[in-house]
Amino acid sequence: GAGSFKTPLRVSVNARNEVVVENTGHRPLLHLFLLAIKSGAGGFEEIESLQPGESKTFPATEDKSSETQCFDSIADGQAQLGIAVHTALVSAGLFDDEAAAMINTWKDSWFAEDGVRVLYLLPRAWTDETLPLTFNPEPEKIVRVMVGRAEVITPKTQKDLAVTLAKAKAG
């Protein structure tokens, strides 16, 4: 499903066009993926853990760091990112088939569309507080995994959009 919640992750772009992710919550955030795609190619980086109050800065989106897993085609990117996100989802408690179904849902959108985005797993306690769930009778075990997505609008994207809108307005 889709929703709009204030999550414990702040994503911004600084004056050097670097992407900054910051954990504003009280619990660690696990498995964050910064993904940049342009014209069918791109790359992603994974942050395994971001502690409360911690922030991490990534190079300008057109630059690649030594940690970037690059891909030259959407199919390669879908495969590489799919494996990494699948592993994260399974480590959070999902079965292989559940994780694969989630990956399949996103592969043609989040994993393929041009842009810069951050995908991340939200802490289970945050999910339970934000979307309480009760069962009667109580099951033996409940596993809940919520994935957040933050779309990053870079200054270059804003400029490109302004140019496109100006051309459209001019006819």
MDTraj code that builds the backbone (N, CA, C; nanometers):
import mdtraj as md
import numpy as np

residues = "GLY ALA GLY SER PHE LYS THR PRO LEU ARG VAL SER VAL ASN ALA ARG ASN GLU VAL VAL VAL GLU ASN THR GLY HIS ARG PRO LEU LEU HIS LEU PHE LEU LEU ALA ILE LYS SER GLY ALA GLY GLY PHE GLU GLU ILE GLU SER LEU GLN PRO GLY GLU SER LYS THR PHE PRO ALA THR GLU ASP LYS SER SER GLU THR GLN CYS PHE ASP SER ILE ALA ASP GLY GLN ALA GLN LEU GLY ILE ALA VAL HIS THR ALA LEU VAL SER ALA GLY LEU PHE ASP ASP GLU ALA ALA ALA MET ILE ASN THR TRP LYS ASP SER TRP PHE ALA GLU ASP GLY VAL ARG VAL LEU TYR LEU LEU PRO ARG ALA TRP THR ASP GLU THR LEU PRO LEU THR PHE ASN PRO GLU PRO GLU LYS ILE VAL ARG VAL MET VAL GLY ARG ALA GLU VAL ILE THR PRO LYS THR GLN LYS ASP LEU ALA VAL THR LEU ALA LYS ALA LYS ALA GLY".split()
xyz = np.array([
    [0.0813, -0.1179, 0.0000],
    [0.0000, 0.0000, 0.0000],
    [0.0854, 0.1238, 0.0000],
    [0.0218, 0.2354, -0.0161],
    [0.0904, 0.3645, -0.0146],
    [0.0342, 0.4473, 0.0988],
    [0.1180, 0.5300, 0.1543],
    [0.0749, 0.6171, 0.2621],
    [0.1670, 0.7357, 0.2718],
    [0.1312, 0.8264, 0.3585],
    [0.2132, 0.9446, 0.3821],
    [0.2287, 0.9602, 0.5323],
    [0.3486, 0.9302, 0.5816],
    [0.3782, 0.9359, 0.7233],
    [0.5074, 1.0120, 0.7433],
    [0.5221, 1.0754, 0.8582],
    [0.6504, 1.1338, 0.8950],
    [0.7368, 1.0193, 0.9450],
    [0.8411, 0.9901, 0.8698],
    [0.9284, 0.8790, 0.9051],
    [1.0563, 0.9318, 0.9713],
    [1.1340, 0.8436, 1.0312],
    [1.2555, 0.8868, 1.0995],
    [1.3760, 0.9065, 1.0071],
    [1.3532, 0.9267, 0.8788],
    [1.4630, 0.9499, 0.7864],
    [1.4432, 1.0848, 0.7182],
    [1.5446, 1.1683, 0.7256],
    [1.5444, 1.2960, 0.6533],
    [1.6445, 1.2826, 0.5391],
    [1.5997, 1.3177, 0.4189],
    [1.6857, 1.3128, 0.3005],
    [1.6905, 1.4532, 0.2425],
    [1.8120, 1.5003, 0.2146],
    [1.8277, 1.6343, 0.1580],
    [1.9441, 1.6349, 0.0599],
    [1.9547, 1.7453, -0.0134],
    [2.0661, 1.7673, -0.1045],
    [2.1361, 1.8939, -0.0570],
    [2.2671, 1.8854, -0.0318],
    [2.3398, 2.0015, 0.0182],
    [2.3894, 2.0896, -0.0970],
    [2.4610, 2.1974, -0.0637],
    [2.5073, 2.2946, -0.1631],
    [2.6053, 2.2335, -0.2629],
    [2.6707, 2.1236, -0.2276],
    [2.7643, 2.0564, -0.3184],
    [2.6941, 1.9489, -0.4010],
    [2.5608, 1.9480, -0.3986],
    [2.4796, 1.8516, -0.4723],
    [2.5005, 1.7090, -0.4214],
    [2.5378, 1.6955, -0.2949],
    [2.5527, 1.5643, -0.2322],
    [2.4209, 1.5283, -0.1634],
    [2.3895, 1.4006, -0.1633],
    [2.2689, 1.3535, -0.0956],
    [2.3056, 1.3218, 0.0491],
    [2.2273, 1.3776, 0.1415],
    [2.2506, 1.3577, 0.2849],
    [2.1308, 1.2827, 0.3426],
    [2.1578, 1.1697, 0.4090],
    [2.0524, 1.0970, 0.4789],
    [2.0805, 1.1072, 0.6285],
    [1.9756, 1.1319, 0.7060],
    [1.9914, 1.1498, 0.8506],
    [1.8810, 1.0739, 0.9242],
    [1.9212, 0.9980, 1.0247],
    [1.8245, 0.9273, 1.1089],
    [1.7791, 1.0241, 1.2178],
    [1.6560, 1.0710, 1.2083],
    [1.6002, 1.1643, 1.3059],
    [1.5215, 1.0923, 1.4150],
    [1.5191, 0.9605, 1.4096],
    [1.4416, 0.8816, 1.5048],
    [1.5223, 0.8388, 1.6257],
    [1.4636, 0.7483, 1.7027],
    [1.5226, 0.6987, 1.8270],
    [1.5724, 0.5551, 1.8150],
    [1.5603, 0.4980, 1.6969],
    [1.6024, 0.3590, 1.6739],
    [1.6906, 0.3531, 1.5501],
    [1.7792, 0.2556, 1.5431],
    [1.8614, 0.2415, 1.4223],
    [1.7745, 0.2133, 1.2996],
    [1.8168, 0.2658, 1.1859],
    [1.7565, 0.2313, 1.0577],
    [1.8517, 0.1334, 0.9904],
    [1.7958, 0.0259, 0.9389],
    [1.8769, -0.0777, 0.8755],
    [1.8461, -0.0841, 0.7264],
    [1.9468, -0.1135, 0.6485],
    [1.9328, -0.1390, 0.5052],
    [1.8695, -0.0216, 0.4309],
    [1.9498, 0.0799, 0.4084],
    [1.9106, 0.1944, 0.3271],
    [1.9817, 0.1829, 0.1933],
    [1.9113, 0.2123, 0.0867],
    [1.9671, 0.2023, -0.0481],
    [1.9495, 0.3358, -0.1190],
    [2.0611, 0.3995, -0.1561],
    [2.0566, 0.5199, -0.2376],
    [2.0720, 0.4744, -0.3823],
    [1.9730, 0.5081, -0.4647],
    [1.9661, 0.4611, -0.6030],
    [1.9567, 0.5811, -0.6963],
    [2.0400, 0.5843, -0.7999],
    [2.0348, 0.6896, -0.9016],
    [2.0294, 0.6243, -1.0388],
    [1.9282, 0.6613, -1.1178],
    [1.9108, 0.6055, -1.2522],
    [1.8919, 0.7215, -1.3499],
    [1.9611, 0.7137, -1.4612],
    [1.9426, 0.8121, -1.5676],
    [1.9649, 0.7427, -1.7009],
    [1.8660, 0.7533, -1.7875],
    [1.8750, 0.6999, -1.9240],
    [1.9161, 0.5533, -1.9279],
    [1.8594, 0.4734, -1.8382],
    [1.8807, 0.3292, -1.8422],
    [2.0049, 0.2781, -1.7740],
    [2.0834, 0.3656, -1.7120],
    [2.2035, 0.3228, -1.6398],
    [2.2028, 0.3897, -1.5030],
    [2.2875, 0.3411, -1.4142],
    [2.2917, 0.4035, -1.2829],
    [2.3741, 0.3244, -1.1850],
    [2.3377, 0.3407, -1.0599],
    [2.4083, 0.2710, -0.9547],
    [2.3360, 0.2868, -0.8228],
    [2.3802, 0.2092, -0.7251],
    [2.3226, 0.2204, -0.5919],
    [2.4282, 0.1906, -0.4872],
    [2.4027, 0.2425, -0.3689],
    [2.4869, 0.2143, -0.2537],
    [2.3954, 0.1715, -0.1397],
    [2.4448, 0.0801, -0.0571],
    [2.3688, 0.0359, 0.0601],
    [2.4373, 0.0838, 0.1867],
    [2.3567, 0.1349, 0.2769],
    [2.4021, 0.1637, 0.4131],
    [2.3384, 0.0550, 0.4985],
    [2.4197, -0.0257, 0.5627],
    [2.3638, -0.1349, 0.6432],
    [2.2935, -0.0840, 0.7672],
    [2.3449, 0.0239, 0.8275],
    [2.2866, 0.0744, 0.9509],
    [2.3124, 0.2240, 0.9629],
    [2.2116, 0.2967, 1.0092],
    [2.2229, 0.4392, 1.0372],
    [2.1659, 0.4601, 1.1769],
    [2.2532, 0.4913, 1.2714],
    [2.2143, 0.5027, 1.4115],
    [2.1348, 0.6313, 1.4369],
    [2.0563, 0.6382, 1.5450],
    [1.9825, 0.7611, 1.5775],
    [2.0770, 0.8812, 1.5826],
    [2.0387, 0.9892, 1.5155],
    [2.1194, 1.1100, 1.5122],
    [2.2324, 1.1071, 1.4110],
    [2.2596, 0.9928, 1.3529],
    [2.3695, 0.9796, 1.2563],
    [2.3247, 1.0246, 1.1177],
    [2.4182, 1.0825, 1.0443],
    [2.3902, 1.1171, 0.9050],
    [2.5051, 1.0660, 0.8193],
    [2.4757, 1.0516, 0.6930],
    [2.5761, 1.0050, 0.5968],
    [2.5571, 1.0854, 0.4697],
    [2.6690, 1.1238, 0.4098],
    [2.6671, 1.2049, 0.2886],
    [2.7223, 1.1227, 0.1726],
    [2.6515, 1.1288, 0.0607],
    [2.6920, 1.0580, -0.0600],
    [2.7397, 1.1597, -0.1629],
    [2.8332, 1.1209, -0.2480],
    [2.8819, 1.2126, -0.3519],
    [2.7669, 1.2621, -0.4388],
    [2.7939, 1.3710, -0.5093],
    [2.6945, 1.4236, -0.6026],
    [2.6416, 1.3082, -0.6869],
    [2.5145, 1.3131, -0.7183],
    [2.4479, 1.1974, -0.7794],
    [2.5094, 1.1557, -0.9119],
    [2.5751, 1.2474, -0.9826],
    [2.6373, 1.2055, -1.1089],
    [2.7767, 1.1465, -1.0867],
    [2.8286, 1.1586, -0.9646],
    [2.9575, 1.1006, -0.9301],
    [2.9362, 0.9626, -0.8691],
    [3.0370, 0.8812, -0.8789],
    [3.0292, 0.7476, -0.8199],
    [3.1402, 0.7348, -0.7166],
    [3.1088, 0.6713, -0.6052],
    [3.2126, 0.6449, -0.5057],
    [3.2597, 0.5011, -0.5231],
    [3.3591, 0.4638, -0.4462],
    [3.4107, 0.3267, -0.4554],
    [3.3089, 0.2244, -0.4073],
    [3.2077, 0.2706, -0.3335],
    [3.1044, 0.1806, -0.2807],
    [2.9873, 0.1615, -0.3770],
    [2.9805, 0.2408, -0.4829],
    [2.8675, 0.2360, -0.5748],
    [2.8699, 0.1079, -0.6571],
    [2.7571, 0.0389, -0.6595],
    [2.7400, -0.0767, -0.7471],
    [2.6733, -0.0244, -0.8739],
    [2.7509, -0.0148, -0.9802],
    [2.7038, 0.0459, -1.1048],
    [2.6397, -0.0580, -1.1960],
    [2.5495, -0.0093, -1.2811],
    [2.4896, -0.0952, -1.3831],
    [2.4695, -0.0148, -1.5108],
    [2.4838, -0.0853, -1.6241],
    [2.4739, -0.0222, -1.7550],
    [2.3398, -0.0445, -1.8238],
    [2.2544, -0.1221, -1.7606],
    [2.1207, -0.1437, -1.8158],
    [2.0226, -0.1592, -1.7003],
    [1.8980, -0.1281, -1.7304],
    [1.7938, -0.1419, -1.6270],
    [1.7853, -0.2872, -1.5806],
    [1.7962, -0.3811, -1.6732],
    [1.7871, -0.5230, -1.6349],
    [1.8972, -0.5589, -1.5350],
    [2.0201, -0.5108, -1.5599],
    [2.1291, -0.5381, -1.4657],
    [2.1020, -0.4719, -1.3303],
    [2.0540, -0.3480, -1.3348],
    [2.0225, -0.2774, -1.2106],
    [1.9126, -0.3464, -1.1320],
    [1.8080, -0.3898, -1.2029],
    [1.6989, -0.4611, -1.1360],
    [1.7508, -0.5872, -1.0690],
    [1.8395, -0.6575, -1.1371],
    [1.8940, -0.7823, -1.0816],
    [1.9827, -0.7542, -0.9607],
    [2.0778, -0.6608, -0.9747],
    [2.1711, -0.6313, -0.8652],
    [2.0990, -0.5753, -0.7432],
    [2.0163, -0.4739, -0.7660],
    [1.9434, -0.4133, -0.6542],
    [1.8423, -0.5125, -0.5973],
    [1.7799, -0.5917, -0.6853],
    [1.6839, -0.6922, -0.6392],
    [1.7464, -0.7901, -0.5413],
    [1.8669, -0.8353, -0.5713],
    [1.9355, -0.9291, -0.4812],
    [1.9635, -0.8623, -0.3466],
    [2.0148, -0.7388, -0.3507],
    [2.0495, -0.6691, -0.2264],
    [1.9254, -0.6418, -0.1404],
    [1.8175, -0.5941, -0.2024],
    [1.6957, -0.5643, -0.1263],
    [1.6310, -0.6942, -0.0786],
    [1.6325, -0.7976, -0.1608],
    [1.5781, -0.9278, -0.1210],
    [1.6491, -0.9774, 0.0053],
    [1.7813, -0.9696, 0.0059],
    [1.8595, -1.0119, 0.1222],
    [1.8195, -0.9323, 0.2463],
    [1.8008, -0.8011, 0.2298],
    [1.7604, -0.7162, 0.3428],
    [1.6221, -0.7558, 0.3952],
    [1.5286, -0.7811, 0.3050],
    [1.3927, -0.8176, 0.3452],
    [1.3897, -0.9517, 0.4184],
    [1.4664, -1.0475, 0.3699],
    [1.4734, -1.1786, 0.4356],
    [1.5391, -1.1641, 0.5737],
    [1.6425, -1.0802, 0.5831],
    [1.7071, -1.0611, 0.7133],
    [1.6119, -0.9945, 0.8131],
    [1.5112, -0.9214, 0.7622],
    [1.4110, -0.8583, 0.8483],
    [1.2995, -0.9547, 0.8877],
    [1.3019, -1.0771, 0.8329],
    [1.2056, -1.1780, 0.8752],
    [1.1097, -1.2296, 0.7705],
    [1.1140, -1.1738, 0.6488],
    [1.0221, -1.2232, 0.5455],
    [1.0712, -1.3560, 0.4885],
    [0.9774, -1.4350, 0.4382],
    [1.0124, -1.5563, 0.3654],
    [1.0645, -1.5159, 0.2271],
    [1.1413, -1.6044, 0.1641],
    [1.1948, -1.5775, 0.0307],
    [1.0857, -1.5374, -0.0681],
    [0.9742, -1.6108, -0.0692],
    [0.8667, -1.5819, -0.1641],
    [0.8041, -1.4445, -0.1396],
    [0.7913, -1.4065, -0.0119],
    [0.7363, -1.2743, 0.0208],
    [0.8296, -1.1639, -0.0280],
    [0.9586, -1.1804, 0.0000],
    [1.0573, -1.0817, -0.0433],
    [1.0588, -1.0719, -0.1957],
    [1.0542, -1.1860, -0.2644],
    [1.0545, -1.1872, -0.4109],
    [0.9313, -1.1163, -0.4661],
    [0.8164, -1.1344, -0.4021],
    [0.6939, -1.0681, -0.4483],
    [0.7049, -0.9165, -0.4330],
    [0.7654, -0.8713, -0.3221],
    [0.7839, -0.7267, -0.3041],
    [0.8785, -0.6709, -0.4102],
    [0.9887, -0.7396, -0.4345],
    [1.0852, -0.6972, -0.5364],
    [1.0161, -0.6896, -0.6724],
    [0.9373, -0.7878, -0.7049],
    [0.8663, -0.7909, -0.8324],
    [0.7720, -0.6717, -0.8466],
    [0.7122, -0.6291, -0.7362],
    [0.6218, -0.5145, -0.7374],
    [0.6955, -0.3856, -0.7746],
    [0.8197, -0.3727, -0.7293],
    [0.8946, -0.2484, -0.7480],
    [0.9867, -0.2468, -0.8677],
    [1.0160, -0.3614, -0.9279],
    [1.1250, -0.3674, -1.0259],
    [1.1037, -0.2767, -1.1468],
    [0.9803, -0.2567, -1.1899],
    [0.9554, -0.1729, -1.3071],
    [0.9288, -0.0269, -1.2719],
    [0.9253, 0.0047, -1.1447],
    [0.9052, 0.1441, -1.1044],
    [1.0279, 0.1917, -1.0263],
    [1.0336, 0.1606, -0.8990],
    [1.1432, 0.2095, -0.8143],
    [1.2798, 0.1686, -0.8661],
    [1.2911, 0.0503, -0.9256],
    [1.4205, -0.0021, -0.9711],
    [1.4516, 0.0352, -1.1159],
    [1.3624, 0.1081, -1.1843],
    [1.3815, 0.1308, -1.3279],
    [1.3627, 0.2754, -1.3722],
    [1.2841, 0.3532, -1.3005],
    [1.2528, 0.4886, -1.3456],
    [1.3671, 0.5847, -1.3163],
    [1.3920, 0.6770, -1.4105],
    [1.4942, 0.7786, -1.3901],
    [1.4673, 0.8541, -1.2604],
    [1.5741, 0.8876, -1.1924],
    [1.5628, 0.9664, -1.0709],
    [1.6586, 0.9184, -0.9643],
    [1.6536, 0.9886, -0.8534],
    [1.7334, 0.9552, -0.7368],
    [1.6358, 0.9274, -0.6238],
    [1.6543, 0.8143, -0.5567],
    [1.5635, 0.7790, -0.4476],
    [1.6383, 0.7010, -0.3418],
    [1.5823, 0.7033, -0.2230],
    [1.6347, 0.6240, -0.1124],
    [1.5255, 0.5270, -0.0710],
    [1.5592, 0.3989, -0.0678],
    [1.4700, 0.2941, -0.0188],
    [1.5269, 0.2486, 0.1153],
    [1.4399, 0.2239, 0.2128],
    [1.4904, 0.1863, 0.3447],
    [1.3857, 0.1080, 0.4219],
    [1.4356, 0.0218, 0.5112],
    [1.3479, -0.0540, 0.5989],
    [1.3250, 0.0265, 0.7262],
    [1.1999, 0.0374, 0.7636],
    [1.1653, 0.1088, 0.8870],
    [1.1703, 0.0131, 1.0053],
    [1.2064, 0.0630, 1.1236],
    [1.2106, -0.0244, 1.2414],
    [1.0727, -0.0842, 1.2706],
    [1.0707, -0.2075, 1.3115],
    [0.9445, -0.2766, 1.3421],
    [0.8645, -0.1991, 1.4464],
    [0.9318, -0.1469, 1.5494],
    [0.8606, -0.0727, 1.6537],
    [0.7935, 0.0523, 1.5958],
    [0.8594, 0.1193, 1.5015],
    [0.7997, 0.2373, 1.4379],
    [0.6744, 0.1953, 1.3611],
    [0.6833, 0.0854, 1.2888],
    [0.5691, 0.0346, 1.2128],
    [0.4529, 0.0033, 1.3056],
    [0.4814, -0.0640, 1.4167],
    [0.3758, -0.1000, 1.5118],
    [0.3106, 0.0229, 1.5745],
    [0.3898, 0.1263, 1.6025],
    [0.3342, 0.2500, 1.6593],
    [0.2519, 0.3270, 1.5574],
    [0.2976, 0.3289, 1.4332],
    [0.2327, 0.4073, 1.3283],
    [0.1075, 0.3384, 1.2741],
    [0.1146, 0.2072, 1.2591],
    [0.0023, 0.1283, 1.2082],
    [-0.0248, 0.0134, 1.3048],
    [-0.0929, 0.0434, 1.4160],
    [-0.1185, -0.0643, 1.5131],
    [-0.1976, -0.1785, 1.4494],
    [-0.1685, -0.2978, 1.4958],
    [-0.2306, -0.4174, 1.4413],
    [-0.2670, -0.5090, 1.5573],
    [-0.3916, -0.5532, 1.5598],
    [-0.4321, -0.6484, 1.6631],
    [-0.5033, -0.7658, 1.5977],
    [-0.4855, -0.8820, 1.6579],
    [-0.5516, -1.0037, 1.6130],
    [-0.6176, -1.0689, 1.7326],
    [-0.7310, -1.1302, 1.7066],
    [-0.7969, -1.2086, 1.8088],
    [-0.8503, -1.3339, 1.7402],
    [-0.7943, -1.4490, 1.7682],
    [-0.6912, -1.4776, 1.8679],
    [-0.5536, -1.4324, 1.8196],
    [-0.4659, -1.4111, 1.9129],
    [-0.3280, -1.3687, 1.8855],
    [-0.2514, -1.4810, 1.8154],
    [-0.1856, -1.4516, 1.7026],
    [-0.1059, -1.5555, 1.6362],
    [0.0233, -1.5821, 1.7143],
    [0.0857, -1.6938, 1.6848],
    [0.2121, -1.7268, 1.7508],
    [0.3211, -1.6270, 1.7162],
    [0.3216, -1.5788, 1.5916],
    [0.4271, -1.4894, 1.5477],
    [0.3734, -1.3933, 1.4419],
    [0.4163, -1.2681, 1.4495],
    [0.3826, -1.1684, 1.3479],
    [0.5131, -1.1074, 1.2988],
    [0.5311, -1.1043, 1.1677],
    [0.6461, -1.0383, 1.1075],
    [0.5918, -0.9251, 1.0218],
    [0.6395, -0.8052, 1.0493],
    [0.5987, -0.6879, 0.9710],
    [0.7231, -0.6173, 0.9207],
    [0.7252, -0.5906, 0.7922],
    [0.8365, -0.5186, 0.7328],
    [0.7773, -0.4064, 0.6478],
    [0.8136, -0.2825, 0.6817],
    [0.7682, -0.1686, 0.6036],
    [0.8895, -0.1060, 0.5358],
    [0.8740, -0.0804, 0.4056],
    [0.9802, -0.0186, 0.3276],
    [0.9378, 0.1236, 0.2938],
    [1.0268, 0.2183, 0.3234],
    [1.0024, 0.3575, 0.2888],
    [1.0750, 0.3932, 0.1605],
    [1.0244, 0.4957, 0.0943],
    [1.0884, 0.5463, -0.0271],
    [1.0866, 0.6983, -0.0201],
    [1.2025, 0.7582, -0.0421],
    [1.2139, 0.9037, -0.0488],
    [1.2669, 0.9409, -0.1865],
    [1.1889, 1.0150, -0.2613],
    [1.2333, 1.0632, -0.3919],
    [1.3135, 1.1908, -0.3700],
    [1.4287, 1.2010, -0.4365],
    [1.5180, 1.3153, -0.4199],
    [1.5098, 1.4004, -0.5461],
    [1.4711, 1.5253, -0.5284],
    [1.4650, 1.6178, -0.6410],
    [1.5922, 1.7028, -0.6350],
    [1.6866, 1.6702, -0.7204],
    [1.8151, 1.7398, -0.7194],
    [1.8023, 1.8761, -0.7885],
    [1.8946, 1.9677, -0.7616],
    [1.8926, 2.0964, -0.8324],
    [1.8982, 2.0793, -0.9848],
    [1.9741, 1.9816, -1.0326],
    [1.9806, 1.9582, -1.1776],
    [1.8444, 1.9134, -1.2305],
    [1.7758, 1.8278, -1.1572],
    [1.6417, 1.7845, -1.1982],
    [1.5470, 1.9043, -1.2028],
    [1.5554, 1.9905, -1.1027],
    [1.4711, 2.1106, -1.1012],
    [1.4993, 2.1987, -1.2221],
    [1.6282, 2.2172, -1.2531],
    [1.6655, 2.2999, -1.3676],
    [1.6161, 2.2377, -1.4976],
    [1.6364, 2.1072, -1.5146],
    [1.5904, 2.0384, -1.6355],
    [1.4389, 2.0500, -1.6512],
    [1.3672, 2.0373, -1.5425],
    [1.2211, 2.0490, -1.5462],
    [1.1793, 2.1908, -1.5841],
    [1.2472, 2.2915, -1.5295],
    [1.2157, 2.4307, -1.5627],
    [1.2378, 2.4573, -1.7113],
    [1.3466, 2.4043, -1.7667],
    [1.3752, 2.4210, -1.9099],
    [1.2662, 2.3529, -1.9932],
    [1.2277, 2.2320, -1.9550],
    [1.1234, 2.1583, -2.0274],
    [0.9904, 2.2340, -2.0221],
    [0.9552, 2.2849, -1.9044],
    [0.8293, 2.3607, -1.8915],
    [0.8330, 2.4880, -1.9734],
    [0.9485, 2.5561, -1.9766],
    [0.9603, 2.6785, -2.0561],
    [0.9438, 2.6479, -2.2050],
    [1.0034, 2.5354, -2.2498],
    [0.9887, 2.4956, -2.3909],
    [0.8437, 2.4624, -2.4219],
    [0.7779, 2.3936, -2.3300],
    [0.6374, 2.3561, -2.3505],
    [0.5491, 2.4812, -2.3572],
    [0.5788, 2.5762, -2.2705],
    [0.5001, 2.7006, -2.2678],
    [0.5199, 2.7789, -2.3984],
    [0.6415, 2.7740, -2.4533],
    [0.6711, 2.8453, -2.5765],
    [0.6130, 2.7753, -2.6994],
    [0.5644, 2.6534, -2.6794],
    [0.5024, 2.5807, -2.7898],
    [0.5986, 2.4912, -2.8600],
])
top = md.Topology()
chain = top.add_chain()
for i, resn in enumerate(residues, 1):
    res = top.add_residue(resn, chain, resSeq=i)
    for name in ("N", "CA", "C"):
        top.add_atom(name, md.element.get_by_symbol(name[0]), res)
traj = md.Trajectory(xyz[None], top)
